[in-house]
Protein backbone atom coordinates (compact mmCIF):
# COMPACT_ATOMS: atom_id res chain seq x y z
CA UNK A 1 0.00 0.00 0.00
CA UNK A 2 1.40 3.36 -0.91
CA UNK A 3 1.44 6.27 1.50
CA UNK A 4 -0.56 9.21 0.19
CA UNK A 5 0.69 12.74 0.53
CA UNK A 6 -1.49 15.54 1.83
CA UNK A 7 -1.55 18.93 0.06
CA UNK A 8 1.10 20.34 2.39
CA UNK A 9 3.50 17.57 1.45
CA UNK A 10 3.23 15.67 4.74
CA UNK A 11 2.57 11.95 4.31
CA UNK A 12 -0.83 10.82 5.54
CA UNK A 13 -1.30 7.65 7.51
CA UNK A 14 -3.09 4.73 5.85
CA UNK A 15 -5.07 3.87 9.02
CA UNK A 16 -8.42 5.45 7.95
CA UNK A 17 -8.25 3.59 4.63
CA UNK A 18 -7.40 0.29 6.34
CA UNK A 19 -10.14 0.68 8.97
CA UNK A 20 -12.77 1.70 6.44
CA UNK A 21 -11.88 -1.29 4.24
CA UNK A 22 -12.09 -3.58 7.28
CA UNK A 23 -15.56 -2.28 8.15
CA UNK A 24 -16.62 -2.58 4.51
CA UNK A 25 -15.56 -6.23 4.40
CA UNK A 26 -17.26 -6.87 7.74
CA UNK A 27 -20.42 -5.23 6.35
CA UNK A 28 -20.45 -7.54 3.32
CA UNK A 29 -19.70 -10.61 5.44
CA UNK A 30 -22.46 -9.84 7.97
CA UNK A 31 -24.96 -9.02 5.21
CA UNK A 32 -24.55 -12.20 3.19
CA UNK A 33 -26.80 -14.92 4.50
CA UNK A 34 -28.81 -17.81 3.11
CA UNK A 35 -30.44 -16.28 0.09
CA UNK A 36 -29.31 -18.44 -2.75
CA UNK A 37 -27.77 -17.17 -5.94
CA UNK A 38 -29.28 -13.67 -5.68
CA UNK A 39 -27.69 -13.10 -2.28
CA UNK A 40 -24.29 -14.31 -3.50
CA UNK A 41 -24.47 -12.04 -6.54
CA UNK A 42 -25.38 -9.09 -4.33
CA UNK A 43 -22.55 -9.91 -1.94
CA UNK A 44 -20.09 -10.20 -4.83
CA UNK A 45 -21.19 -6.81 -6.19
CA UNK A 46 -20.87 -5.28 -2.72
CA UNK A 47 -17.41 -6.80 -2.33
CA UNK A 48 -16.33 -5.37 -5.69
CA UNK A 49 -17.67 -1.97 -4.65
CA UNK A 50 -15.72 -2.14 -1.36
CA UNK A 51 -12.54 -2.90 -3.30
CA UNK A 52 -13.31 -0.05 -5.71
CA UNK A 53 -13.97 2.16 -2.68
CA UNK A 54 -10.31 1.89 -1.75
CA UNK A 55 -9.45 3.86 -4.89
CA UNK A 56 -12.66 5.81 -5.59
CA UNK A 57 -14.62 7.09 -2.56
CA UNK A 58 -18.11 7.39 -4.12
CA UNK A 59 -18.24 3.65 -4.77
CA UNK A 60 -18.46 3.15 -1.00
CA UNK A 61 -22.08 4.26 -1.22
CA UNK A 62 -22.69 1.65 -3.93
CA UNK A 63 -21.21 -0.99 -1.62
CA UNK A 64 -23.70 -0.09 1.10
CA UNK A 65 -26.61 -0.09 -1.36
CA UNK A 66 -25.54 -3.48 -2.74
CA UNK A 67 -25.28 -4.85 0.80
CA UNK A 68 -28.75 -3.52 1.63
CA UNK A 69 -30.09 -5.28 -1.47
CA UNK A 70 -28.32 -8.44 -0.35
CA UNK A 71 -29.99 -8.15 3.06
CA UNK A 72 -33.35 -7.77 1.34
CA UNK A 73 -33.04 -11.05 -0.58
CA UNK A 74 -31.16 -13.12 2.01
CA UNK A 75 -32.36 -14.82 5.14
CA UNK A 76 -30.14 -13.00 7.64
CA UNK A 77 -30.81 -12.93 11.36
CA UNK A 78 -31.61 -9.69 13.16
CA UNK A 79 -28.26 -9.57 14.95
CA UNK A 80 -26.30 -10.04 11.73
CA UNK A 81 -28.39 -7.32 10.09
CA UNK A 82 -27.62 -5.00 13.02
CA UNK A 83 -23.91 -5.82 12.76
CA UNK A 84 -24.13 -5.12 9.04
CA UNK A 85 -25.77 -1.75 9.71
CA UNK A 86 -23.17 -0.77 12.32
CA UNK A 87 -20.37 -1.80 9.99
CA UNK A 88 -21.94 0.10 7.09
CA UNK A 89 -22.21 3.24 9.20
CA UNK A 90 -18.61 3.00 10.39
CA UNK A 91 -17.49 2.25 6.82
CA UNK A 92 -19.18 5.33 5.39
CA UNK A 93 -18.16 7.64 8.23
CA UNK A 94 -14.50 6.68 7.99
CA UNK A 95 -14.35 6.30 4.20
CA UNK A 96 -16.13 9.56 3.42
CA UNK A 97 -13.91 11.66 5.65
CA UNK A 98 -12.07 14.41 3.82
CA UNK A 99 -9.32 12.48 1.99
CA UNK A 100 -6.72 15.23 2.16
CA UNK A 101 -7.06 15.52 5.93
CA UNK A 102 -7.86 11.97 7.04
CA UNK A 103 -4.93 10.64 8.98
CA UNK A 104 -3.54 14.09 9.78
CA UNK A 105 -5.18 14.55 13.15
CA UNK A 106 -8.80 14.62 11.94
CA UNK A 107 -11.06 12.52 14.13
CA UNK A 108 -13.39 10.57 11.86
CA UNK A 109 -15.44 8.76 14.50
CA UNK A 110 -16.39 10.70 17.61
CA UNK A 111 -18.14 9.62 20.79
CA UNK A 112 -21.53 11.05 19.68
CA UNK A 113 -21.21 9.11 16.43
CA UNK A 114 -20.57 5.85 18.25
CA UNK A 115 -23.36 6.51 20.76
CA UNK A 116 -25.79 7.19 17.92
CA UNK A 117 -24.70 4.14 15.95
CA UNK A 118 -24.94 1.76 18.89
CA UNK A 119 -28.13 3.36 20.24
CA UNK A 120 -30.01 3.13 16.97
CA UNK A 121 -28.63 -0.37 16.40
CA UNK A 122 -29.90 -1.53 19.79
CA UNK A 123 -33.25 0.17 19.19
CA UNK A 124 -33.59 -1.62 15.85
CA UNK A 125 -32.71 -4.98 17.40
CA UNK A 126 -35.16 -4.41 20.26
CA UNK A 127 -37.90 -3.40 17.84
CA UNK A 128 -37.30 -6.50 15.75
CA UNK A 129 -37.06 -8.95 18.64
CA UNK A 130 -39.88 -7.71 20.88
CA UNK A 131 -43.21 -9.28 19.98
CA UNK A 132 -45.48 -6.26 19.53
CA UNK A 133 -49.11 -7.29 19.31
CA UNK A 134 -50.49 -3.83 18.61
CA UNK A 135 -50.66 -3.02 14.90
CA UNK A 136 -50.44 0.75 15.50
CA UNK A 137 -47.10 0.70 17.40
CA UNK A 138 -44.99 1.43 14.27
CA UNK A 139 -46.99 4.64 13.84
CA UNK A 140 -45.38 5.93 17.03
CA UNK A 141 -41.90 5.90 15.52
CA UNK A 142 -42.12 9.25 13.65
CA UNK A 143 -43.55 11.01 16.68
CA UNK A 144 -40.85 9.49 18.86
CA UNK A 145 -38.10 10.63 16.47
CA UNK A 146 -39.55 14.17 16.40
CA UNK A 147 -39.69 14.16 20.20
CA UNK A 148 -36.05 13.05 20.44
CA UNK A 149 -34.98 15.79 18.01
CA UNK A 150 -36.91 18.43 19.97
CA UNK A 151 -35.36 17.31 23.26
CA UNK A 152 -31.89 17.29 21.69
CA UNK A 153 -32.49 20.77 20.27
CA UNK A 154 -33.65 22.14 23.61
CA UNK A 155 -30.66 20.65 25.40
CA UNK A 156 -28.03 21.62 22.81
CA UNK A 157 -29.40 24.91 21.40
CA UNK A 158 -27.55 28.10 22.28
CA UNK A 159 -29.29 30.51 24.61
CA UNK A 160 -31.18 33.35 22.92
CA UNK A 161 -29.84 36.83 23.60
CA UNK A 162 -32.95 38.81 22.68
CA UNK A 163 -32.01 39.32 19.01
CA UNK A 164 -33.36 35.97 17.91
CA UNK A 165 -32.35 32.41 18.72
CA UNK A 166 -28.67 31.88 18.22
CA UNK A 167 -27.97 35.20 16.51
CA UNK A 168 -24.66 36.93 17.01
CA UNK A 169 -24.42 40.05 19.14
CA UNK A 170 -24.28 43.33 17.30
CA UNK A 171 -21.82 45.93 18.47
DRENBA-49565 format. One record per residue: residue in three letters; y, z, x of N, C-alpha, C in turn. Coordinates in steps of 0.001 Angstrom, whole numbers, plus 500000, padded with zeros to 6 digits. Atoms other than C-alpha are relative to their C-alpha. Layout:
<recs>
AlaYZXYZXYZX/...
</recs>
This chain:
<recs>
Unk498831500000500859500000500000500000501227500000500901/Unk498797500067499188503361499090501403501024500995499493/Unk498946499059500352506271501504501442501235499189499641/Unk498807500715500438509207500189499441501240500637500608/Unk498748499502499450512738500533500692501050500022498907/Unk498939499850500988515544501829498506501230499230500462/Unk498826500783499631518927500057498447500734500509501223/Unk499315499457498838520337502394501101499235499803501292/Unk500799500232498820517565501450503504498984501097500260/Unk500945498908499797515671504744503228498684499652499313/Unk501283500318500635511946504306502571499715500960498846/Unk500349499163501138510824505541499175498534500380500087/Unk501368499518499956507649507508498704499172499301498926/Unk500831500690500988504730505854496909499416500926498936/Unk500614499045500920503870509025494926500219499637498530/Unk499861500353501419505446507946491580499122498822499601/Unk500839501157500303503594504628491748498525500397499929/Unk501394499548499987500293506339492600499710500842498751/Unk500219499152501174500682508974489860500034499195498701/Unk499942500789501224501696506436487229498745499148499858/Unk501230500792500063498711504242488124498819500883499610/Unk501068499064500369496419507282487908500025500288498498/Unk499913499719501429497722508148484439499692498764499168/Unk500344501229500708497417504506483384498495499792499933/Unk501460500127499991493768504404484442499344501062499123/Unk500516498937500864493131507739482736500207499657498530/Unk499714500422501368494770506354479579498954498992499521/Unk500968501031500374492459503319479551498609500606499870/Unk501317499372500038489395505436480300499838500869498755/Unk500091499130501178490162507967477545500041499198498707/Unk499868500797501221490978505214475037498821499113499692/Unk501148500884500258487802503186475448498817500829499529/Unk501123499260500577485084504503473198498926499041499538/Unk501041500844500564482189503114471191500596499086498950/Unk499418500929500955483717500092469560499428498611500116/Unk500606501301499831481557497246470694500813499094500906/Unk499369501001499149482835494060472226501522500035499883/Unk498543499986500188486326494315470724500652501128500795/Unk499447498884499242486898497717472315499950499722501495/Unk500092500309498577485694496502475705501005498927500412/Unk498981501015499704487960493455475529501381500647500045/Unk498721499299499997490910495673474619500176500865501230/Unk499933499158498803490089498063477446500192499154501253/Unk499836500885498844489798495167479910501427499462500071/Unk498615500458500019493188493811478811500960501118500408/Unk499161498865499617494719497279479130499882500281501490/Unk500202499784498568493198497666482594500739498945500818/Unk499249501055499305494632494310483670501503500258499933/Unk498573499704500131498032495351482330500408501178500880/Unk499704498878499105497861498643484276500101499494501436/Unk499947500564498646497097496699487459501266499166500174/Unk498763500784499930499945494294486690501221500911500007/Unk498902499048500035502163497322486031500358500565501359/Unk499700499563498644501895498251489688501072499104500615/Unk499073500962499403503859495110490547501147499620499074/Unk498993500426500974505808494407487339500079501066498912/Unk499878498837500880507089497436485381499833499704498512/Unk500125500201501455507388495883481886498572499824499491/Unk501379500130500481503654495228481758499362501355499709/Unk500514498673500334503151499002481538500028500215498495/Unk499925499892501457504258498784477916498850499227499357/Unk501136500776500515501654496072477306498684500759500181/Unk501211499202499782499009498376478793499851501058498924/Unk500055498974501044499911501103476301499684499366498647/Unk500275500684501275499909498644473393498546499550499934/Unk501411500410499975496518497261474456499077501202499843/Unk500814498797500159495155500797474719500056500511498567/Unk499889499596501401496481501631471249499139499092499114/Unk500866500915500749494723498527469911498528500331500240/Unk501376499595499698491555499648471676499624501255499227/Unk500262498798500798491851503056470007499779499661498535/Unk500116500364501411492227501344466649498629499414499669/Unk501289500636500297488949499420466956498809500788500525/Unk501116499239499439486885502009468836499791501292499218/Unk500345498735500647485185505144467644500201501119501023/Unk499644499000499000486999507638469856500273501328499304/Unk499775498688500596487070511361469188501481500362500062/Unk498600499575500084490309513158468392500502500503501350/Unk499562499458498716490427514948471739500198498906501044/Unk499801501113499076489959511726473696501234499194499626/Unk498780500696500427492679510088471606501244500776500417/Unk498871499176499555494996513019472379500182499896501515/Unk499911500169498546494177512762476094500555498626500349/Unk499473501348499795494878509044475866501507499966499738/Unk498573499964500313498249509715474229500809500739501052/Unk499309499262498935499226512324476826500071499177501277/Unk500005500829498796498201509991479631500948498817499855/Unk499095501126500228500101507090478062501451500434500133/Unk498628499494499890503243509204477788500364500257501458/Unk499728499741498582502999510392481390500091498690500773/Unk499985501307499335502247506817482505501336499297499801/Unk498733500685500258505327505393480817501196500749500589/Unk498873499227499470507637508234481843500115499815501511/Unk499957500139498549506681507986485505500230498548500405/Unk499915501413499597506303504205485653501357499390499682/Unk498724500596500396509561503416483871501205500737500563/Unk498875499381499306511665505650486092500724498914500792/Unk499215500989499276514414503821487933499301499688501326/Unk500823500278498817512480501995490675500728500202501317/Unk499276499839498739515231502158493281500154501470500370/Unk499776498585499738515522505934492944498737500838499934/Unk501231499220500133511970507035492135499450500309501391/Unk500510499586498710510636508978495070501092500476500939/Unk498899499560499147514086509778496464500672501229499425/Unk499436498774500532514555513149494816500224499967498501/Unk499838500079501443514618511941491199498772500619499348/Unk501096499353500704512518514131488936499650499139498795/Unk500377500897501088510565511857486614499425500751498812/Unk500542499210501099508759514501484562500597501394500111/Unk499361498687500018510702517609483613499221500936499081/Unk500672499014500854509623520790481856500149499659498517/Unk499913500372501414511047519679478469499110498813499638/Unk500881501133500255509108516428478788498561500465499832/Unk501379499502500070505850518253479432499796500843498745/Unk500112499178501208506515520762476643499909499115498757/Unk500051500923501129507190517924474215498690499248499923/Unk501262500735499979504137515946475305498842500875499525/Unk501115499116500348501758518887475058500150500522498573/Unk499775499498501356503359520243471872499632498986498933/Unk500344501025500982503129516969469986498526499623500065/Unk501438500251499887499629516400471367499175501050499266/Unk500707498928500714498466519792470102500226499917498495/Unk499732500154501432500168519188466751499172498874499410/Unk500806501118500492498385515853466407498520500385499909/Unk501396499563500032495018517399467288499774500973498850/Unk500136499045501107495585520260464842500052499294498654/Unk499908500731501266496604517845462101498740499191499732/Unk501214500794500197493500515748462701498770500870499771/Unk501196499169500105491051518643462941500009500940498802/Unk499954499093501143492289520880460118499689499242498710/Unk500370500694501238490724519980456787501019500250498884/Unk499006499869501066493738519529454516499399499461498708/Unk500541500442501274492709519312450893501103499595499032/Unk498881500375500859496168518613449508500471498606500398/Unk499648501376499637496980514898449342501478499813500344/Unk498568500158499757500746515496449563500459500619501311/Unk499617499346498748500696517400452897500605499016501013/Unk499358500917499050501432514271455013501441499661499639/Unk498616500261500391504636513842453015500966501037500565/Unk499150498977499401505932517035454616500408499674501429/Unk499730500292498596505904515521458101501423499518500253/Unk498619500421499719509246513645457879501013501126499818/Unk499076498886500210511013516684456446499882501019501128/Unk500208499075498897509489518860459150500647499484501282/Unk499375500580498812510634516469461896501517500102499904/Unk498554499873500178514170516405460454500432501449500198/Unk499679498584499818514158520204460311499963500412501463/Unk500089499688498573513050520438463953501191499417500749/Unk498848500623499339515785518008465018501283500773499687/Unk498804499242500371518428519971463089500039501327500749/Unk500035498729499276517309523259464638500286499775501483/Unk499736500295498595517290521693468109501463499653500222/Unk498589500359499877520774520266467507500885501240499917/Unk499197498790500155522139523612466353499889500871501249/Unk500197499168498828520651525396469340500641499378501244/Unk499568500660498760521623522810471970501377499365499931/Unk498708500686500126524908521400470605501102500822500655/Unk498876499261499414528100522279472451500877500583498905/Unk499139499343500979530511524606470712501231499147499735/Unk498812500769500368533354522917468818501241500765500430/Unk498783499352499559536827523599470163501178499744499063/Unk498936500233500974538806522679467047500442498555499925/Unk499613501408499997539322519012467989498863499102499542/Unk501191500767500390535966517914466641498831500494500830/Unk501208499489499315532414518721467650499790499273501312/Unk500325500546498701531878518215471326501101499178500640/Unk498958500826499388535198516510472028500617500721501192/Unk499396499437498791536933517010475338501391500548499692/Unk498665499414500207540048519136475582501086499034500472/Unk498862500835499615543328517298475716501041500869500661/Unk498985499230499281545929518467478177501357499441499807/
</recs>
